[in-house]
Amino acid sequence: MKKTVTLCCLCLLFSCSKAHQKKDHQRIEVKKTDRPPTLDGKATEPIWDQVKWHAIDQNWLGPAYDHNDFDGHFKLAWDSEALYILVRIEDDVLYDRNEDPLKLYWDDDGLEIYLDEDNSGGLHQFDYNAFAYHLALDGKVVDLAPDKTPHVYDNHVISKRLTEDRRSTWEMAVRVYGADYIDGSSNKAKKLMKGKKMGFILAYCDNDGSMERENLIGSVFIPGEDKNLAWIDADFFGTLELEE
């Protein structure tokens, strides 16, 4: 009897896990580049002229803002080694109050890169089912680890930012890791290939000088009143599909 009950429970758990499947939405086809961009913030490579801009325009947190305060767009490309992101941010004030990258990093100006390697969706707050990287103005990269504390992941996102007047241009390479990532181990980034799907959002934390960030603005529409959910649940991520 005990074996039968155990078997039934295992079958139920298996069927539930198989039943969960993220629905593709806000799908973006990402073009392959013949050579990796030089990460200098200048965006002079031909690939950036061949792909289109996507907007960062969904206000997840904070009061309404106007385009004199913030305006954001991004482009995407890939090769077998990385996902490449070009970001253009118009922001009248860049604010970095917290020098320690592990303390209150979300309250400073910076990018949020949400990436789900296998597009499976689901919860990821304290595991690597998906990543929610915070890229600070100084290039530091932070996410929450399974030990429920923030860790630095500078080798996951290599970036360069150039700022002229109120425009910042970020150029970055994101090495893609999956749910099998283990802190402190020798982890290999996933090789990317045509047809692969990944969950993805790009967002921006905007602070013009307050104790806390004033807005969190994302690239994907999230329904309902509570829109700050992507850092917990990858079901809200959009979908990237890698094309030649």
C-alpha positions in Angstrom: 0.0 0.0 0.0 2.8 2.4 1.0 4.6 1.7 -2.3 1.4 2.4 -4.3 0.8 5.7 -2.5 4.4 6.7 -3.1 4.2 5.8 -6.8 0.9 7.8 -7.2 2.5 10.8 -5.5 5.5 10.7 -7.8 3.3 10.4 -10.9 1.3 13.3 -9.7 4.4 15.5 -9.1 5.8 14.5 -12.5 2.5 15.3 -14.3 2.3 18.7 -12.6 5.8 19.6 -13.5 5.2 18.6 -17.1 1.9 20.5 -17.1 3.6 23.8 -16.4 4.7 25.4 -19.6 5.4 29.1 -20.2 3.3 30.7 -22.9 5.3 32.5 -25.5 4.4 36.2 -25.7 6.0 39.4 -26.9 8.1 37.2 -29.2 11.3 38.7 -30.7 13.3 37.1 -33.5 17.0 37.7 -32.9 19.4 37.9 -35.8 22.8 36.1 -35.7 26.0 38.2 -36.1 29.0 37.0 -38.1 31.3 38.5 -35.6 30.9 39.6 -32.0 30.5 43.3 -31.4 33.3 45.3 -29.9 32.0 46.2 -26.5 32.9 49.9 -26.5 29.5 51.6 -26.3 29.9 53.0 -29.8 27.7 50.5 -31.7 29.6 50.8 -35.0 29.2 47.2 -36.1 27.1 46.5 -39.2 24.8 44.1 -37.2 23.4 47.1 -35.2 22.2 48.7 -38.4 20.5 45.5 -39.5 18.3 44.9 -36.5 15.5 47.0 -35.1 14.9 48.9 -31.8 12.6 47.5 -29.1 11.0 49.8 -26.5 11.5 49.8 -22.7 8.2 51.6 -22.0 6.1 49.6 -19.5 6.0 51.4 -16.1 6.0 48.6 -13.5 6.7 50.8 -10.4 6.3 54.4 -9.6 4.3 57.4 -10.8 3.8 58.3 -14.5 6.9 59.8 -16.1 7.5 61.7 -19.3 10.1 61.2 -22.0 12.1 64.2 -20.7 12.7 62.1 -17.6 13.3 58.7 -19.3 13.3 57.0 -22.6 14.7 53.6 -23.4 15.3 51.2 -26.3 17.4 48.1 -27.1 18.6 45.9 -29.9 19.6 42.2 -29.8 22.0 39.9 -31.7 23.6 36.6 -31.0 26.3 34.1 -31.9 27.2 30.7 -30.4 29.0 32.3 -27.4 26.6 35.0 -26.2 23.5 37.2 -26.5 24.5 40.7 -27.4 22.5 43.7 -26.3 22.7 47.3 -27.3 20.8 49.7 -25.0 20.1 53.4 -25.5 18.8 55.2 -22.4 17.8 58.9 -22.3 17.8 59.8 -18.6 18.2 63.4 -17.3 19.8 62.2 -14.0 22.1 59.2 -13.4 22.2 58.4 -9.7 24.4 55.9 -7.9 24.1 56.3 -4.2 25.1 52.9 -3.0 28.8 52.1 -3.6 28.5 48.6 -2.2 27.1 46.5 -5.2 25.4 44.1 -2.8 23.4 46.7 -0.8 20.2 48.3 -2.1 21.4 47.9 -5.6 17.9 48.1 -7.0 17.5 51.7 -5.7 20.3 53.1 -8.0 20.0 53.7 -11.7 20.8 50.6 -13.6 19.6 47.9 -16.0 17.8 44.7 -15.2 18.4 41.8 -17.5 15.9 38.9 -17.0 17.0 35.7 -18.8 15.5 32.2 -18.8 17.9 29.9 -20.7 15.3 27.2 -21.7 12.2 29.5 -21.8 10.6 27.1 -19.2 9.1 29.9 -17.1 8.2 29.4 -13.4 9.6 30.7 -10.1 13.3 31.6 -9.9 13.7 34.0 -7.0 16.3 31.8 -5.2 17.5 29.4 -7.8 18.8 29.5 -11.4 15.7 28.4 -13.2 16.1 32.0 -14.5 18.4 34.9 -13.8 17.5 38.5 -12.9 20.8 40.4 -13.3 21.1 44.0 -12.1 23.7 45.8 -14.1 24.9 48.9 -12.2 26.3 52.1 -13.7 29.8 50.9 -12.7 29.4 47.6 -14.6 28.8 45.4 -11.5 26.4 42.6 -12.0 24.3 41.2 -9.1 21.6 38.6 -8.7 20.1 36.7 -5.8 21.6 33.2 -5.2 20.1 30.0 -3.7 21.5 31.1 -0.3 19.0 34.0 -0.5 21.7 36.6 -0.6 22.9 38.7 -3.5 26.1 37.6 -5.3 28.3 39.3 -7.9 28.2 37.8 -11.4 30.5 40.1 -13.4 31.7 37.4 -15.8 28.1 36.7 -16.9 27.5 40.1 -18.4 30.4 42.0 -19.9 29.5 45.6 -20.7 30.6 49.1 -21.6 28.6 52.3 -21.1 29.3 55.6 -22.8 27.3 58.7 -21.6 27.1 62.0 -23.5 24.8 64.6 -22.0 21.6 62.7 -21.1 22.1 59.7 -23.4 23.8 56.5 -22.2 24.7 53.8 -24.7 25.3 50.3 -23.2 26.9 47.5 -25.3 27.1 44.1 -23.7 27.6 40.4 -24.1 25.5 38.1 -21.9 26.9 34.6 -21.4 23.9 32.3 -21.0 23.7 29.8 -18.1 21.0 27.4 -17.3 19.3 25.9 -14.2 22.2 23.6 -13.6 24.5 26.6 -12.6 26.3 26.0 -9.3 28.0 28.8 -7.4 31.6 28.1 -6.8 31.9 25.4 -9.5 33.4 25.5 -13.0 30.3 26.3 -15.0 30.3 26.4 -18.8 28.0 28.9 -20.6 25.5 27.3 -22.9 26.3 27.3 -26.7 23.6 29.1 -28.6 22.1 27.9 -31.8 19.5 28.6 -34.4 15.9 27.9 -33.2 16.7 28.2 -29.5 14.1 30.0 -27.4 14.9 32.0 -24.3 12.8 34.0 -21.9 13.8 37.6 -21.7 13.0 41.1 -20.4 15.0 44.2 -20.2 14.1 46.8 -17.6 15.6 50.0 -16.1 15.6 51.3 -12.5 15.3 55.1 -12.6 16.2 57.3 -9.6 16.7 61.0 -9.9 18.1 61.4 -6.4 15.7 59.8 -3.9 16.3 57.4 -1.1 14.5 54.7 -3.2 14.2 54.2 -7.0 11.3 56.2 -8.4 10.4 54.0 -11.4 11.0 50.5 -12.6 10.3 50.4 -16.4 10.2 47.2 -18.4 10.1 46.0 -22.0 7.1 43.6 -21.4 3.5 44.3 -20.4 2.5 42.7 -17.1 -1.2 42.6 -16.4 -2.8 43.4 -13.0 -1.9 46.0 -10.3 1.3 44.3 -9.0 3.7 44.5 -12.0 7.0 44.0 -10.2 6.8 40.2 -10.6 9.5 39.3 -13.2 12.2 39.0 -10.5 10.3 36.2 -9.0 8.4 34.5 -11.8 9.8 33.8 -15.3 6.3 33.2 -16.7 6.1 37.0 -17.3 9.2 37.0 -19.5 8.9 37.7 -23.2 10.3 35.1 -25.7 13.4 35.4 -27.8 13.9 33.0 -30.8 17.3 32.9 -32.3 17.4 33.1 -36.1 20.2 33.2 -38.7 
